[in-house]
Each structure stands twice: as structure tokens, then as C-alpha cells.
């Protein structure tokens, strides 16, 4: 079952009347000098627009620019934004994020590009004086993530990562009820898993559409032949642009487990797997099977990915299970279930559904209804952090740890050996692995220095 198919199954988007324009409730903490915030979006695909629309729901904002290397996609986004933002203004569109930053001077930049394009726009936005909301995983390689943290700190910017499980109402309720209360007891083992299906082989290369700047799309990544499946949604199946389901799905629940249990860097990472079942003739080279151990000493976290065969639990095709000595807590984006070890009744909870309060969610196709409350809460936390100067709940440094650990799991699998880390997340005792923490950039793009220099 495809991730998209499952999400549509658990959150059907029923038809509903939606006003031509809506005005978000005013949030005094989100405004500066009594005016709307100047917001720009880089990456106008599915989740870029989703993040932008949820921001518009919680703060008075003016969308001052949209950027995408696909002119058709950015123009479609401009039409949708005009129907949603205050005054109905159509924002200007750009094909280069550097021009957008120079001409629009945004206060907030949302980065919703494919993973290989997260780093450079985020750093450039910080250098331009903007605060940033960047999607996960924050980077394609570990050195990019270090550079992003350094840039945020150097320029004093607030940077929130789209790891919105940290702001998911039903998951936070489960944490308070069973973990923070001590009901689950000591948690020493955690299972994270994904049993979503894998896609078939890419079709043969095809001519690049006139609307798409393929050279800019590939950017610092290798310039691979274009085929119509990659863009706009299947770039996650490209090893040049993505870290696969480990970077896409494991990162969410691994980050949540770190947040709930107060974990930092693991002491050791060991992963095995590969493209074990996919047709060998396929040109999809990302793994369809992986088992990774994140050794945190007193807590052992295991990631299991299998994109083929039977799903052992249809209620939890993607999620995490925390094993305590007094009970077991299962978590997913749509529900939670708790079972005490001895005595007492099992308990169950579902995600918070806000579609009646925000009917405009139904006007945007493929809105993840279960994730919308989390993203809105995540945006509110981001906006509040901008005002208070505190770190947001998914600060860039936390996003770096969770992203880098997932990237290192793939590296461990590739090298066929475990990786030892020090308390700062540096690979120790393995010069070959340490040399692979930054991939070469394609000219003229230059890989940012890890220290932010």
C-alpha cells in the first residue's frame, strides 16, 4: 500500500463548501508592529503549500513571494494563495530563491523543496535575516546539517524543522498520560517501523517539460536524466535526491522517541538491508528493506523497514512501539494504544480532527487531516519562539541530530559495518566513514562549510 493511498484511506477529504476567501484569527504574538508578517515559500509542491496554508491559518501574513523551478507549479500555487490570503493579492513568482530573497526581503521563509535542496536556501534565508521553517530531513548529508545549525546560530535566526510529531496533540496526550506520569515504567526498548509499499521502476527518460528547469531542479546533486515519475512526487525514490524512507519516515518517529525519552546522539549505529525484493532491472536504487539499531545505551531503538510482503498490523503500518516494564505504548499519526503489563484495561486514543474548525483544509487536495492540527501547533510554536527568543520545539539543532542519525544509518548499511559516535555526533575510529559525511556538489554549487564559515 502506498503512503499516499493509506493517508487518503484514513483521512478522506469529503466535499464541503468553503468560502472563496477566509481570514485567519489574529495572533498578537505573530505580528510585528501591528502588521502582517512577510512570508515567502521556496518549493511549491504538496507539502510546501500545505505548510504555507497552515501558517496562514494561525497568523496574519502577507505572502511576498513564491519560488519553484517548475513555472507551472509556482503559478498554480500563486492562484491558490491569492484565494486564501488577506486581500486576495497574487504573490510574485521566482525561479531562483536568491532573487526572491533579494527582492522581497521576507521575515519568514518556508523551505519545502526536495531534500537535496533544503540546505542552501535555508542558509541563504538566515543570511538574509529571515527566520526559517524547513522540512525534514533537514539535509541530504551530515555536513550540510552541521552547516545549517551553524548558520542559524551565527545569524541569530529562529529555525523550526517540520518534525511536527513533537506538536501532535494525541501523541503529546499519550506522552503525558503514560510516559511523563511513569505509568509505562522504564522504557528500554523501542520499535519504529514502516511497512508501506514501494514503487515500481522508473519509466524511460523523457524530454524535460517546458515548464521545468531540470538543471536547477538537480542543483548540487548529480545531473540525472529526466523522467516523468521523478517530479513532482517520486523524487523520494531517487538516491540522488533522497535518503529513502529512512530519511522520510524513520526520522519522524525516531525524533519523537528522542523527544519523549530525552535522548541525544546514539553511541553506535548499525544497519543492514538493501534493495532486496525490488526487480534488479529497476533503476530505483534506494533500499526497500532495512533494519537499523540506534544504540543509546540504556535505551535501544530499532528501525524496521519492509516495503514488501504482508503488513503484520494494518492499524500500524507506520509508527513506534515503546516497551516499558509496566506497559506497552503504540503510537502512530492517527492513533495510540496502551496496554498495561499486569492488570488494568487497555486504552485507546485517536488523532484530533479539526476539519470542522478549519473547513478550508478540505479545499487543498491531499491535506493530511490527521497532521493538520500538528502542523498548525508547530507553526504557533515557531511564531512564539520568534517573539520570545526561546528555541522552538523542533529547533534546527534537534532536527540535525534526528536527520543525521537516519543518514548515518544509510551509511552504515552502505559500508556494511556499525558506526561509533561521540557525544557531539562525530564518527570516531572510522576515517572512511567520516570522509563520506559530505557528498561532492555539482559545479557551480559549493558545499557549505560545516562550521558555517
C-alpha positions, 0 to 999 in steps of 0.5 A: 500500500502506498503512503499516499493511498493509506493517508487518503484511506484514513483521512478522506477529504469529503466535499464541503463548501468553503468560502472563496476567501477566509481570514485567519484569527489574529495572533498578537504574538505573530505580528510585528508592529501591528502588521502582517508578517512577510512570508515567502515559500521556496518549493511549491509542491504538496507539502510546501503549500500545505505548510504555507496554508497552515501558517496562514491559518494561525497568523496574519501574513502577507505572502511576498513571494513564491519560488519553484523551478517548475513555472507551472507549479509556482503559478498554480500555487500563486492562484491558490494563495491569492484565494486564501490570503488577506486581500486576495493579492497574487504573490510574485513568482521566482525561479531562483530563491536568491532573487526572491530573497533579494527582492522581497526581503521576507521575515519568514521563509518556508523551505519545502523543496526536495531534500537535496535542496533544503540546505542552501536556501535555508542558509541563504534565508538566515543570511538574509535575516529571515527566520526559517521553517524547513522540512525534514530531513533537514539535509541530504548529508551530515555536513550540510546539517552541521552547516545549517545549525551553524548558520542559524546560530551565527545569524541569530535566526529562529529555525523550526524543522517540520518534525511536527510529531513533537506538536501532535496533540494525541501523541503529546496526550499519550506522552503525558498520560503514560510516559511523563506520569511513569505509568509505562515504567522504564522504557528500554526498548523501542520499535519504529517501523514502516511497512508501506509499499514501494514503487515500481521502476522508473519509466524511460527518460523523457524530454524535460517539460517546458515548464521545468528547469531540470538543471536547477531542479538537480542543483548540487546533486548529480545531473540525472536524466529526466523522467516523468515519475521523478517530479513532482512526487517520486523524487523520494525514490531517487538516491540522488535526491533522497535518503529513502524512507529512512530519511522520510519516515524513520526520522519522524518517529525516531525524533519523537522517541528522542523527544519523549525519552530525552535522548541525544546522539546514539553511541553506535549505529548499525544497519543492514538491508538493501534493495532486496525484493525490488526487480534488479532491472529497476533503476530505483536504487534506494533500499526497500528493506532495512533494519537499523539499531540506534544504540543509546545505551540504556535505551535501544531503538530499532528501525524496521523497514519492509516495503514488501510482503504482508503488513503484520498490523494494518492499524500500524503500518507506520509508527513506534512501539515503546516497551516499558516494564509496566506497559506497552505504548503504540503510537502512530499519526492517527492513533495510540494504544496502551496496554498495561503489563499486569492488570488494568484495561487497555486504552485507546486514543485517536488523532484530533480532527479539526476539519470542522474548525478549519473547513478550508483544509478540505479545499487543498487536495491531499491535506493530511487531516490527521497532521493538520492540527500538528502542523498548525501547533508547530507553526504557533510554536515557531511564531512564539519562539520568534517573539520570545527568543526561546528555541522552538520545539523542533529547533534546527539543532534537534532536527540535525541530530534526528536527520543525521542519525537516519543518514548515518544509518544509510551509511552504515548499511552502505559500508556494511559495518556499525558506526561509533559516535561521540557525544557531539555526533562525530564518527570516531575510529572510522576515517572512511566513514567520516570522509563520506559525511559530505557528498561532492556538489555539482559545479557551480554549487559549493558545499557549505562549510560545516562550521558555517564559515 
